[in-house]
Amino acid sequence: MTHYTDDPLLDFDRHQADEEEWLMSRPVCDDCGEHIVDETAFYIDGAWICESCMEFYRRDVMLE
């Protein structure tokens, strides 16, 4: 947990460092290569897929 001070610049730098550390701890999408920051992701056959990339794989199914 970060403790903030009365120095806005120092606090901003600490916040940025905390955000970067959090981002680096997130899984990386195997399709787009970006860190997954969404609450929803898919782990399929050992690969992480973000929700945005998953849209590419979706297909509409028409039932008769």
C-alpha positions in Angstrom: 0.0 0.0 0.0 1.3 3.4 -1.0 1.4 6.2 1.5 0.7 9.6 0.0 2.3 12.9 1.0 1.7 16.6 0.6 3.9 16.6 -2.5 1.6 16.0 -5.6 4.5 15.3 -8.0 5.9 12.6 -5.7 2.5 11.1 -5.2 1.9 11.1 -8.9 5.2 9.3 -9.5 4.4 6.7 -6.8 0.9 6.2 -8.3 2.4 5.7 -11.8 4.9 3.2 -10.4 2.1 1.3 -8.6 0.1 1.2 -11.8 3.0 -0.1 -13.8 3.8 -2.8 -11.3 0.1 -3.9 -11.3 0.0 -3.9 -15.1 3.2 -6.1 -15.3 1.5 -8.6 -13.0 -1.4 -9.1 -15.4 -1.4 -11.8 -18.1 -0.7 -11.0 -21.7 -3.2 -11.7 -24.4 -1.7 -14.3 -26.8 -3.5 -12.7 -29.8 -2.7 -8.9 -29.5 0.2 -9.1 -27.0 -1.3 -6.5 -24.7 -1.6 -6.9 -20.9 -5.2 -7.9 -20.0 -6.7 -5.2 -17.8 -10.3 -6.2 -18.1 -12.0 -8.2 -15.4 -12.9 -10.8 -18.0 -10.4 -12.9 -19.9 -10.4 -16.4 -21.4 -7.8 -19.1 -20.8 -8.1 -21.6 -23.7 -5.7 -24.4 -24.2 -3.0 -22.7 -22.3 -3.4 -19.3 -24.0 -4.8 -16.1 -22.5 -7.3 -14.2 -24.8 -8.6 -10.8 -23.9 -12.3 -10.0 -24.4 -11.6 -7.7 -27.3 -9.7 -10.4 -29.2 -12.3 -13.0 -28.3 -14.9 -11.0 -30.4 -12.9 -12.2 -33.5 -13.6 -15.8 -32.7 -17.3 -15.4 -32.0 -19.8 -16.6 -34.6 -23.5 -16.2 -34.7 -25.4 -19.5 -34.8 -28.8 -19.5 -36.4 -31.2 -22.1 -35.1 -34.0 -23.2 -37.3 
